[in-house]
């Protein structure tokens, strides 16, 4: 353990006269104001998990000198292996940390019980982030986040952050920057904070995350591209990433004039498990009006999300006013079980292109009460406003449901301009809604309503009595519209470490079609050259390289397994990637199965179906079956298979091939949804014979000699999303 170093410096000095402290060792304790100097190239690991720099006094200013970087991991360390904390503050008040540059840590700054903390012009880029398993071709279910628990610091323990502040009142975060991370700023049990003029963009988790935090103002920040789980035109999951996250009874917050585009959700709010009665034990009356309540979302841009522009569920009295919600894949506003919500004056357009079932379009509210949707502009959405009620299953027994009710009733839609939508109004299940005067024109049908949903019309109600409220706002930045050139979800380009920042050069693998791989190049600085090396492997440009963009294809020239190296060079930039091509002749059989022959319980009976008259066998040169919500008949694999119309649920596949492999260790990798089994020469290598979301499994085969092996792959799909991919590569 390195010796603890304590600096005693005079307090009260002006910034220009602050004494200098050179930091070169772990466990540096700062007790009074100073300027931190760190020599270039210095790496200091947090060996004890208590912070490299420990601020142990109140009412002080700690300022980093120009060019000083506190780095906790050696260059080349994978970001998911970063450890420790850069700066730690515990129990100190009115600490100002200015111009700190913190990277290579699990968490750049962790502050506890630090009332009055000020983070000013700090840079928390390049701290811990997950290596993502999802690819442009298919989602990996292991990438989903779980923000539902944090009373034991689960967000910090599981995910890390650039800045994590807990149990602190009156915090100010201004002028800070975070790139190439997972989470930007976490406020855990913090009230009365001011967060403004920050740029917390291009991260793979949450830009700003609030847990049990109230009466905060978050204004004039750029929080764009905080996203994961998206491949344009292939899947839109979001995986619970968000520009702004708000969980567990956060109330009376003001979120104003922020740019929050291209987030998994733009804004993601959930009342919390305690609020719903899933954790804790409280009297029945405690659950009345329990949730994320009375928050104001004002004049923000929540556009281009893979999921929802705004999601706020099981909550009361929230106001969404004058926001821009354009091009969100599922819907603009999702307000499940919301009550007393005001959705007013918003611009909602072109939402719902990749909706989930009937959840799509402008405003979607399930089991909501006394919600007012007034004076909005809804244009070219898959549906303008969609409300529904009905049975809630076991949720009806939850304490929250008993205290607050779950019926869809007393909702008002008035004064909206609804133009060019596929359907203006959709009302399902038991419920009640009042339609005031709305301008509906140039679209598809005006209304689709179930008989059990009462629709009252009163065109004297126009919503004109709505008045925009006054609200506090801080900051001089004007982030709204600053990234217009990146409009559209097609500009979300994911890598294994997060979203591309549209500034640095990018080479990413986009197609793994067995016998060929395709790479996209973006942001190349100047003339580009590429080369590929490997036995029986060739490379070529697929079209011209233009404006720094190009596409390069690597293909096998013979059957078998072919490792290769792909290198790209461009005006000082270089990148080296490795891959393995698998070329094989697969005999694949597809078939339907019924619930009385569930493969998890009646495997032999399920296998018999593959030999039946309704089964269809075809030849494939790869197992890269990206079904999505489709089935085998919809993948255009053969005319006969297409005509079989096997559907997207309850289908199976059994595929066989023979493959020559050399001696050594070979790694088999599957991406599956649902069950998968891989055997080689009759011995199991991978077995995940369960109902599961997209999951990556790995198995190793060790050969003592060169030989040809027989590979058998079995896959079943129950329902919903489906995928099956197999790759083989050397493990030694």
Buried (B, 14 or more C-beta within 10 A) or exposed (E): EEEEBEBEBEBEBEEEEBEEBBBEBBBBBBBBBBBBBBEEEBBBBBBBEBBBBBBBBBBBBBBBBEEBBBBBBEEEBEBBEBBBBBBBBBEBBBBBBBBBBBBBBBBBBBBBBBBBBBBBBBBBBBBBBBBBBBBBBBBBBBBBBEBBBBBEBBBBEBBBBBBBBBBBBBBBBBBBBBBBBBBBBBBBBBBBBBBBBBBBBBBBBBBBBBBBBBBBBBBBBBBBBBBBBBBBEBBBBBBBBBBBBBBBBBBBBBBBBBBBBBBBBBBBBBBBBBBBBEEEEEEEEBBEBBBBBBBBBBBBBBBBBBBBBBBBBBBBBBBBBBBBBBBBBBBBBBBBBBBBBBBBBBBBBBBBBBBBEEBBBBBBBBBBBBBBBBBBBBBBBBBBBBBBBBEBEEBEEBBBBBBBEBBBBBBBBBBBBBBBBBBBBBBBBBBBBBBBBBEBEEBEEBBBBBEEBBBEEEEEBBBEEBEEEEBEBBBEBEBBEBBEEBBBBEBBBBBBBBBBBBEEBBBBBBBBBBBBBBBBBBBBEEEBEBEBEBEBBEBEEEEEBEEBBBBBBBBBEEBBBBBBBBBBBBEEBEBEBEBBBBBBEBEBBBBBBEEEBBBEEEBEEBBBBBEEEEBBBBEBBBBBBBBBBBBBBBBEBBEEBBEBEBBBBBBBBBBBBEBEBEEBEBBBBBBBBBBBBBBBEEEEBBBBBEBBBBBBBEBEBEBEEEEEBEBBBBBBBBEEBBBBBBBBBBBE
